[in-house]
Amino acid sequence: MVAAAMEGKRLGLWNKSLFVVPNHIIEQFASEFLQLYPSANILVTSKKDFAMNNRKKFCSKISTGQYDAIIMGHSQFEKIQLSQERQAYFLNQQIDALTLSIDDLKKNGAEYYSIKQLEKSKKKVEEKLKKLNDNSRKDSVVTFEQLGTDKLFVDEAHRF
């Protein structure tokens, strides 16, 4: 991952990579990164950086800094929100896909239970979308899109 990130930067494909690794190996990953690229400018997060009172300041540091890479843990990455527009876009895509599936099942005479399950799923997604639109953001921290990273590497991505 490290070599891919730095090679992509060298080729001009991206400028700032974000590495999301398991919490217990953040320091080890940073150490190995610097062994491979000693002159790299990296930012390594700590638990205190993502404490509620430090999070906004630290996210601003990520977005304005000229880093080759940012390394953070899974739990820290989970605290970074997507913009409301992006979340609404994904939820609308899910609703559209469920609607198409329901229509397809009805046309093909599928079991009543299968159709009801999909309708129930669609209703849950619609409720999430309504809640998202009604909810004003409690924590007005920089969103993922505003971080300024243009490449994301996730170690153990199956956890997401």
N, C-alpha and C positions, 0 to 999 in steps of 0.2 A: 504494500500500500504506500509506504513512504517513498519508495523509488518511483512509483507511478505518479504520485503527487508532484514530486520535484521535477520529473521529466516533463510532465504536462505544463508546469510553470515555465520551464526552460523553453519549451516549444511555443509558448504564448497561448496555450489552450485555455488556461485559467490562471488566476493570480493568487487567490487565497483559498487554501484547502481547510476543511473542517474534519477532524478525526474524532469519531465517537467510539470510545473503547469502554470495556467493563471498568467499573470504578476502582477495583483493586489493582489494576495494572497501569493506571495513568502515568505514574512516575517512571515505571519501567519502560513504557512505550516512549516517553519523552527522552529518556536516557539513550535508548537504542536509536531513536531518530537522530539525536545529536552525534552519535557515534558514526552514523552513515553520512551525515551532512553537518559537520561541525560549525560551519558559518551560517547555518540556517537561522532565521529569526522566527522563533516559535513562541507561542503563548500557551502556557499550561494552566488549566483551571485548578482551583482548590475548593474545598467545601465552603469556605467562608466567602468565596467570590459569588456564589449563588444563594447566599443568605438573602432573605427578603429585602433588607435595607441596603445591600451591596449590588444586587442583581442589575438594576438599571445602569448604574455607573460602569459595571463590568461589561455589560452588553454594548454600551457606547464605546468602550475601549476596543472591543472586538471590531465594531463597525468602522471606527476611524483609524485604527492602527494599520501599519504597513507590515503585516506578518506574512511569512511564507505559509505558516500553518497554525491552527488552533487545535489544541488537544483537550477534550473534555470527556467526562464520564457519562454513562447512560442516564443516570438519575439527573444529572445537570441538563442534559439535552432535552429530557422530557419536560423540563420547566420552561422551555422556549416555545412560545405559541406561534401558530401560523396566523396570518392576518385573517380577520373575519371574512373578507372577500374570498380568500382561498378556501377557507372551511366551507363557506356557503356553496362555492363552485363544486367541491367534492361531494357534498351532500346532495346537491341537485343532480349530479351525475348518477349517484346511487338511486335516487328516486326514479330517474328516467329508465335506468336499467331494470329496476324492479317492475315498473309499469309495463315495459316491453315483455318481460318474462310472464307477468300475469296474463297479459293479452294473448301471448303465445300458448300458454297452458289452457286458457279458455277455448281458444280456437281448436286445439287438438283434443279437447274433451278429457283433460287430465282429472285426476282425483280431486274431489272437493277439498280434502285436507291439505293437499299441496298448495292449492290456490289460497286457502285461508292463511297458511303459514307465511306465504309471500306478502299477502295483504297486511298481515300483522307486522312484518318486518318493515314494509313501506311506511306504515303508520308511525313506527318508532323513529324512523329516519326523518319523517316530516315533523315530528315533535322536536327532535334535535335541532332541526333547521329553524323552527319557530322560536325555540329557546335561545338559539344563537342570535336571531334577529331582535329579540326582546331584551336580551341581556346586554347591559353596558359593561365594558371590561373593567374588572376590579383592579387589576395590576397592569398599568399602562407602560409596560416594558417594551423595549424594541422587539419587533416580531422577527421571525426567522428570515423573512424576505429582506429585512433591513440590516441584517448582520454584515452583509457585504461579502459573504463567502460565495464562491462560485463553483466549488466542488465539494462533495460530501462523501466521506469514506466511513463506513460503519462496520466495526468489528463485532461479530456475533449478531448480525442483522436479524436473525430469526427471533430475537427477543422483541422486536417491534412488529 
